Amino acid sequence: MKKLSPRVWLTLILVGLVGQFAWTIENMYFNVYLYNTISTDPGYISAMVGWSAAAATLTTLLMGALSDRVGKRKLFICGGYLLWGLSTAAFGLVTVENAAKLFPAASAAAAAAVMIVVLDCVMTFFGSTANDAAFNAWLTDATDETNRGRAESVIATLPLISMLVIFGLFDGLTQQGRWSEFFAIFGALVTATGVVSLFLVKDEPELKPRRDSYFKNLVYGLRPSVVRANPGLYLALLAFAVFSVAVQVFFPYLIIYIQNFLGITDYAIVLGVVLIVASLVSVLSGKLIDRMGKLRFTIPAAAVMFAGLVAMYFARGQVAVIIAGCVMMSGYMLVTASLSGKVRDLTPPDKAGHFQGIRMLFAVLLPMIIGPQIGSAVIKGGDLTYVELGVTKTVPTPGIFLAAAVVLLLTLIPVFILKRPANKSQVEISDLGERQKDNTKSSR
């Protein structure tokens, strides 16, 4: 059993959490900044989300393979975080006034909006290099099948903790229009983490530079022969993709639903309680995931999330929503931890960087395209509206949770295929090893 040192845990938590701060701002605040200060045209927001997702996937594919090629993760993590922070802070400099000075012949608002979209792609390039490609590959290097459940259960809490901290302590800056300070604070924090990483991050001794073709490795994970050679890995990725689609059916509309359908204006309390409970459940479940086996654990974890989604469909009052939300998000965290750990277990150890781009394709790009479209279709079918700034907008309805529950059920198809005897030699051997080691340890 590979024991995780305090240094590894500190790196995992510090570098991982600060990275999630930056991603939370990118996913939840850049569009608000664009809408509130530059342009209300939703086309710009749509373009920003789409181009950013594409940039993240392509960057992870390119830089993950490159980190394998040079045999270094630390270099990409440290350098990436330094530049990631600077590009995050730079968003506060993009204003209509500054755009008018730079492009006097163009529409100032349009020029500023395009600058935001471009800068978001630049920021995503640095962030995906540092976090999606290098940090995730480092985590695969630093853990093994005996402890990834614990590591993943902690990693899974970091996005929720990030949202909790930013909503609770810093959202007031955005409400007051102090966007430059808001971006500067987190930009400085990310850059500082890059400096700290120079002394904290340590590459695994087993990681060696590769001398094979870099350009062939870029498309390595897309080759039919590689898919045939690693059926368990791609089934696990497919399961994670379907699960992520289910999440994206409701998650982008969750706050709007709470505010405009349920009429709960103080959503910070609801989110705060739910995020704290779900994070605690995830951390406490880590040893159970490793002991039970990630694949076996996925089924009851999905059942918990399914029950929470159905409960959210019926929940109306604040207390009922908090209870249903705790069940739903706890299940979400448990499925994330178990499936993420299984994907890492099945990733060839000498090609961890190669497969980070493939992971992004399944976990980010496809779900972010498919999931919101399903949710949007359900919402439009509900035919409820509200008026904001004189514009009539559609109100999310409880149907998004039932739709997500239906999609979630589809996750079980690749999971059950993974459990078939024909796949045991490639898939279940790691779980068997986990249980044997636990039994040996308990008998001593």
N, C-alpha and C positions, 0 to 999 in steps of 0.2 A: 504493500500500500504506500503510495506516494503522499507524504505528509506535507501540507501547505504551511510554509514558514510564515511568521509574523510579517516579514517583509513582503511576501506575496500577497497576503491579505490586505496590508496597507496599500499596496499598489493597486490592487483590484478595486478597493473601496474609493480611494482618493481619485485616481485617474478616471475610474469609471463614473463616479458621481459628478465630477466637474464636467466631463464630456456630456453627461445627460443634462446639466444646466444649459450648455450651449445648444443641444438639440431641442430642449423644451422651448427656448427662446426662438429658435429657427422655425419650429413647427407651430407654435401657438401665438407668437408676438409679432413676427415680421409682417404677417398678413394684416394684423390689427394696425400696425404702424403705417403700412402702405395705405390702408383704407382711411384711417383717421387724419393723416397728415398730407397725403399726396393725391390719391385718386380713389373715388368710390367705384370705379369701373371694375366689376368682378372678373373681367377678362385678364387683367393683370395678375390678380391673385391666382387664378387658374393656371396661368402661364408659369408663375413662380413655383407653384407646387409641382407641376409636371416636369419642368426643366430641372428642378432641384432633385427630384426622385431619379431622373435619368442620370444626372451628374453623379449622384451618390453611388448608383449601381456601376457605372462605367469606371469611376475612380477606384472603387474597391476591387474591381476586376483587374485593373492595371497595376495598382500599387500593392495589392496583396501578392500577386505573382512576383513583383519586383522585390518585395521584402523576402520572399523565398529565395530569389536569385542571389541577392547579396548576403543572405544569411544574417540579417539584422532586423530586429523589431524596434529596439530602443531608438535608433536613429530616426525612424519614421514617426514614432510616438512623440519624441521630444521636439523635433523640428515641426511636426504637424501641429502640435498644441501651441507652440509659439506663434505661428502664423494664423492659426485658427482664432486665437484671441484677438490679434490685431484686426483681422477682417470682421470679426463680430463688433468690435468697438467702432469700426469705420461706418457702420450703419447710421450712427447718430449724425454723421456729416452729410448724409444724402437728404437734402431738403429741396423744396421747390425753388427757394431763393438761390441756393448754390447752383442748381441745375440751370437756372436762367442766366447766371453769370458765365457758365461753361458753354452753354449752347443758346446764345441769344436769338438765333434765327428759328429755333424750334419751339414747340409748345413746352413750357417749363414743366408742367405736370406730367406730360407724356415722357419727357426726357428723364425726369426724376424716377418715374415708375420703371422705365427700362433700366436705369442705373441700379435700382433695387433688385430687379430680376437677375441682372448680370452679377452683382455683388453677392447675391444669395448663392449663385452657382460657384463663385470663387470660394466663398466661405465653406460651402459643402465639399468642395475639392479638398481643402485642408482638413476639414473635420472627418471626412470619410477616409482620407489617408491615415490620419492619426488614430481614429477610433474604430471605424468599421473594418478597416483592413489590418493595420498593425496591432492595435490593442486586442482585437478579437483573436488574431492569430497567436499573439503572445499568451493569451488566456488558455488557448488550446495546448500550447507548448507546456505551460506551467502546471496543468492539471492532467489527471488521467481518469479512467472509467470508475475508479474507486472513490473519487472525491468531487466529481463534477456536479453531482446533485446539490451538494452544499454550496459550491461556488456559484452555480447558476441560480440557486434560490436567493442568494444575496444580490447577484447582478440584476435579477428580475425586479427587485425592490427599488433600484436606483432611479428609474424614470418616475416612479410615483413619489419618492422622496424629493426628487428635484421639483416636481410640480407643486408639492406641498410647501417647500421652502420658498419658491418664487411667488406663488400665490399669496402665501401668508406674510412674507416679509418685504417683498419688493414690488408687488402689483400696484401699490399706492403711487409709486413714481410714474407709472404709465398713466394712471388716472389723473395725475396732475400735469401731464404733458411733458414730464422731464425725461424724455426719451434718450437724450445724449448721455445723461448720467446713468440711466438704466443700462444701456449698451456698454458704456465705459466700464462699469463695475464688473460685469461678467466677462467682458473682453480681457480686462486686467487679470481676473481670476484664472481664466483659461491659459493666458500667457505665463502667469506665475507657475501654474502646474507644469507647463512645459519645462521651465527652469528646474523645478523640483525633480522632475522625472529624470534629469541628467544624473542625479545622485541616487534615485530610488529604483528605477527600472533596471532589471538585470536580465539579459538574454540567457536562455537555457543553454548549458554547455553542449547539448546534443544538436543544437541548431548550427548547421554548416552551410556555407555558400554552395549554390548549385551551378553546374557548368553546362547544363543542357540549354536548349534554345528558349529564350525568354518569350519570343513571339509565338512559338508553339504552345507555350504554357498559358498564354492569355486565353486561348480557346480550349484549353485542356478539359475543363469541366463540361464543355458543350459537346464533346466528341461522343458519338454513339457507342464507341468501343469502351469508353470510360464509364458511361452509364450502365452498360451491360456488365462491366467488371465490378461495379459498386451498386447493385440494385437496392441494398438496404439503405444506403445513404440517400439515394434519390427518393425512395419511398418516405423516408423520414422528412426530407425537405418538402415533399409534396404534402405530407400531413401538416407540417408547419405552415405551409402556404395557405391551405384551406382554412386552418385555424385563424391565421392572420386576416384572411378575407372576412371571416365572421366578425372579428373584432372591428374591422374598418367599416362594417355595415352600420354600426351604431356609434362608435367612438367619436367621429368628427362632429356628430350632432348632439352629443350628450349634454353639454352645458346649455345649448339652445333649447333642448327638450325640457330640461329642468326649469329653466327660466320662463319659457313661453307656453308650454303645455301644462306643466304642473303648477306654475305660478309661484315657485320658490325662488325668491330674489336673492336670499342669502345663501347662495350655492357653496360658498367657501366652507361653511360648517359641514354640509353634506359631504363634500369632497374630502375635507380634512379627516373626518371620522373614517370614511371608507378607505382612504389611502393608508392610514395608520394601521387599521385592522388587517387589511390585505397584505401589507408589508410584513407585519408580525407573523401572520400565517405562513407566508412564503419562507421567511427565515427559519421558523421552527420546523418546517417540513423537510429541510435539506437532508438530514440524516435518514429520514424515512424514505426519501426518494432513492438514495444510494442503497439502502438496505433492501427495499422492495424490488428495485429495478425500475429504470426510467420508463420502459415501455409498458410494463404492468401498471405503473402508477398513473400513466396518462389517461386510462379509461375512467377510473373514479374521479380524477381531477376534472375531466371534461364533463362528467355527470354533475359535479358541483357547479361548474360554470353554467351548464344548461339549466339547472334549477334556478340559479340566480337570474338568468335572462327571462325565464318564464315569470318569476316573481316580479321582475321589473315591469313586465307588461301589465300586471294587475296593481302594482303599488301606486298610491296617490299621495298620501300625506307624507310629511317630512320624515317621520320616524319609520314608516313603512319603506320609504325609498332608501333610507340609510341601511336598514336591515337587508333588503334585497340587494342593494349595491355592494354591501360587504360580502355577501355570498357570491355574487357575480364576479367581482374583482378578485376575490380570493381564488376562485376557480381559474380565472384568467392567469393569475400569477403562477399557480401550480402547473397548469398546462405549459406555460412558457418555459418554466424551469425544466420540466421533464423532457419536452421535445427538444429544447436547445441543447441540453446535455446529451441526448441521444444522437443529435446531429454531430456534435463534437466527437463522441465515441466512435462514430462510423467514418469520420474524416481521416483519410490516410495521414499518418503522423508526419511524414516527410513532405506533405503538400498542403499544410494548413493554410498558407497564404493563397495558394491556387484557388481554393474553394470559397474564400470569403466573398468574392464577387458573385459566385453562384448562389451563395446563401442570401445575398442582398436581392438577387433576382427573385428568389422564392419568398423571402420574408418581407421585402419592402416594395419593390417596383410593382409586381403583379397585384399584391393585395391593395396597394394604394390606388391602383387604377380600377380594379374590379369592385372592391368593397363599397366605396362611397357611391358608385353608380347604382348598386343594388339598393343602398339606403335611400338615395335620391328618388329612385323609382317608387319605393314604398311610401315615402313622404308625399310625393306628388299624387299618388293614388289616394292618400288620406284626405286631400282637398280641404285642409285647414290653413288659414292664413293669419298673418299679423302685419301691422303697419309699422315700419321703422324709417324714420327720416322721410316720411311721405311716400315711401316705396312699399308696396304690398309684397310680403314675402311668405313663403310656405312654412307652416309650423310642423316640426317633426312630431310624429305620432307614435304611440306605443308599439305599432306594428314593426318598427325597426328592430325591436328586441326579439320578436318572434321570428323575423327573417334571419337574424343572426343565429338564433337557436337552430333553425333548419340547416343553415350552412355548417354550423358546428357539428351536427350529426354526420355530415359527409367526411369529417376528419377521421372518423372511426374506420372508414373503408381502407385507407392505406395503413392504418395502425393494425387492423386485423390481418391484412396481407403480410405485414412485417412479422406477425406472430405465427405465421404458417410454418410447418416443419421444414419446408424447403429453404426457408431463410434463416433457420436457426444457426447454421454454421457461420453466417456472416453477421447476424444481428443479436441473437440471444446469448452468445458466448460471453459478451462483456457483462451482461446482467448476471449470468451464472457465476462468473468470476467474482463479481461483487458479493454475491450471497455466500460463496465458499469462503472468501476472506473474512467476512463478518462471522461465519460459523466457527472458523479457526480461531479468530480472536476471542470469541466468547468462551471457547473451551479451555483457554489457557488459565 
